[in-house]
Amino acid sequence: MEGIFAVIFIFGGATAIGFSFTPLGRAIADRIRHGAVPPANEPDPAVYDELNHIRQDMAELQERVDFTERLLADREAPRELRS
């Protein structure tokens, strides 16, 4: 039983040391050292500008999809009437 604990301790310790040199390990260590970063009180205006731009693009895409659907429906309607 002691042999199993020794193997787990050796490999677990080596894994923990290796993990501490990765960027994720360093970020976790900084978080432990300095605590949580307080959230910003005011959001970045650039984020709102980008969000508005994406909303405009989505509205334009929706209009294009609607137009395409209407064109396709007009093409298929005469076929249904013939049969």
CNS distance restraints for C-alpha pairs under 8 A (distance, minus, plus):
assign (resid   1 and name CA) (resid   5 and name CA) 6.63 0.50 0.50
assign (resid   2 and name CA) (resid   6 and name CA) 6.16 0.50 0.50
assign (resid   3 and name CA) (resid   7 and name CA) 6.23 0.50 0.50
assign (resid   4 and name CA) (resid   8 and name CA) 6.17 0.50 0.50
assign (resid   5 and name CA) (resid   9 and name CA) 5.95 0.50 0.50
assign (resid   6 and name CA) (resid  10 and name CA) 6.06 0.50 0.50
assign (resid   7 and name CA) (resid  11 and name CA) 6.09 0.50 0.50
assign (resid   8 and name CA) (resid  12 and name CA) 5.53 0.50 0.50
assign (resid   9 and name CA) (resid  13 and name CA) 5.71 0.50 0.50
assign (resid  10 and name CA) (resid  14 and name CA) 6.18 0.50 0.50
assign (resid  11 and name CA) (resid  15 and name CA) 6.07 0.50 0.50
assign (resid  12 and name CA) (resid  16 and name CA) 6.12 0.50 0.50
assign (resid  13 and name CA) (resid  17 and name CA) 6.16 0.50 0.50
assign (resid  14 and name CA) (resid  18 and name CA) 6.10 0.50 0.50
assign (resid  15 and name CA) (resid  19 and name CA) 5.98 0.50 0.50
assign (resid  16 and name CA) (resid  20 and name CA) 6.20 0.50 0.50
assign (resid  17 and name CA) (resid  21 and name CA) 7.03 0.50 0.50
assign (resid  18 and name CA) (resid  22 and name CA) 7.26 0.50 0.50
assign (resid  19 and name CA) (resid  24 and name CA) 7.81 0.50 0.50
assign (resid  19 and name CA) (resid  25 and name CA) 5.58 0.50 0.50
assign (resid  20 and name CA) (resid  24 and name CA) 7.77 0.50 0.50
assign (resid  20 and name CA) (resid  25 and name CA) 4.39 0.50 0.50
assign (resid  20 and name CA) (resid  26 and name CA) 6.02 0.50 0.50
assign (resid  20 and name CA) (resid  29 and name CA) 7.88 0.50 0.50
assign (resid  21 and name CA) (resid  25 and name CA) 6.18 0.50 0.50
assign (resid  21 and name CA) (resid  26 and name CA) 6.54 0.50 0.50
assign (resid  22 and name CA) (resid  26 and name CA) 6.29 0.50 0.50
assign (resid  23 and name CA) (resid  27 and name CA) 6.13 0.50 0.50
assign (resid  24 and name CA) (resid  28 and name CA) 6.23 0.50 0.50
assign (resid  25 and name CA) (resid  29 and name CA) 6.19 0.50 0.50
assign (resid  26 and name CA) (resid  30 and name CA) 6.13 0.50 0.50
assign (resid  27 and name CA) (resid  31 and name CA) 6.14 0.50 0.50
assign (resid  28 and name CA) (resid  32 and name CA) 6.23 0.50 0.50
assign (resid  29 and name CA) (resid  33 and name CA) 6.11 0.50 0.50
assign (resid  30 and name CA) (resid  34 and name CA) 5.90 0.50 0.50
assign (resid  30 and name CA) (resid  35 and name CA) 7.66 0.50 0.50
assign (resid  31 and name CA) (resid  35 and name CA) 5.04 0.50 0.50
assign (resid  31 and name CA) (resid  36 and name CA) 6.09 0.50 0.50
assign (resid  43 and name CA) (resid  47 and name CA) 7.56 0.50 0.50
assign (resid  44 and name CA) (resid  48 and name CA) 7.09 0.50 0.50
assign (resid  45 and name CA) (resid  49 and name CA) 6.29 0.50 0.50
assign (resid  46 and name CA) (resid  50 and name CA) 6.16 0.50 0.50
assign (resid  47 and name CA) (resid  51 and name CA) 6.11 0.50 0.50
assign (resid  48 and name CA) (resid  52 and name CA) 6.13 0.50 0.50
assign (resid  49 and name CA) (resid  53 and name CA) 6.22 0.50 0.50
assign (resid  50 and name CA) (resid  54 and name CA) 6.20 0.50 0.50
assign (resid  51 and name CA) (resid  55 and name CA) 6.19 0.50 0.50
assign (resid  52 and name CA) (resid  56 and name CA) 6.23 0.50 0.50
assign (resid  53 and name CA) (resid  57 and name CA) 6.26 0.50 0.50
assign (resid  54 and name CA) (resid  58 and name CA) 6.11 0.50 0.50
assign (resid  55 and name CA) (resid  59 and name CA) 6.20 0.50 0.50
assign (resid  56 and name CA) (resid  60 and name CA) 6.22 0.50 0.50
assign (resid  57 and name CA) (resid  61 and name CA) 6.13 0.50 0.50
assign (resid  58 and name CA) (resid  62 and name CA) 6.11 0.50 0.50
assign (resid  59 and name CA) (resid  63 and name CA) 6.33 0.50 0.50
assign (resid  60 and name CA) (resid  64 and name CA) 6.35 0.50 0.50
assign (resid  61 and name CA) (resid  65 and name CA) 6.20 0.50 0.50
assign (resid  62 and name CA) (resid  66 and name CA) 6.16 0.50 0.50
assign (resid  63 and name CA) (resid  67 and name CA) 6.16 0.50 0.50
assign (resid  64 and name CA) (resid  68 and name CA) 6.13 0.50 0.50
assign (resid  65 and name CA) (resid  69 and name CA) 6.09 0.50 0.50
assign (resid  66 and name CA) (resid  70 and name CA) 6.26 0.50 0.50
assign (resid  67 and name CA) (resid  71 and name CA) 6.31 0.50 0.50
assign (resid  68 and name CA) (resid  72 and name CA) 6.19 0.50 0.50
assign (resid  69 and name CA) (resid  73 and name CA) 6.04 0.50 0.50
assign (resid  70 and name CA) (resid  74 and name CA) 6.18 0.50 0.50
assign (resid  71 and name CA) (resid  75 and name CA) 6.40 0.50 0.50
assign (resid  72 and name CA) (resid  76 and name CA) 6.29 0.50 0.50
assign (resid  73 and name CA) (resid  77 and name CA) 6.01 0.50 0.50
assign (resid  74 and name CA) (resid  78 and name CA) 7.48 0.50 0.50
assign (resid  75 and name CA) (resid  79 and name CA) 7.76 0.50 0.50
assign (resid  76 and name CA) (resid  80 and name CA) 6.76 0.50 0.50
assign (resid  77 and name CA) (resid  81 and name CA) 6.61 0.50 0.50
assign (resid  78 and name CA) (resid  82 and name CA) 6.42 0.50 0.50
assign (resid  79 and name CA) (resid  83 and name CA) 6.83 0.50 0.50
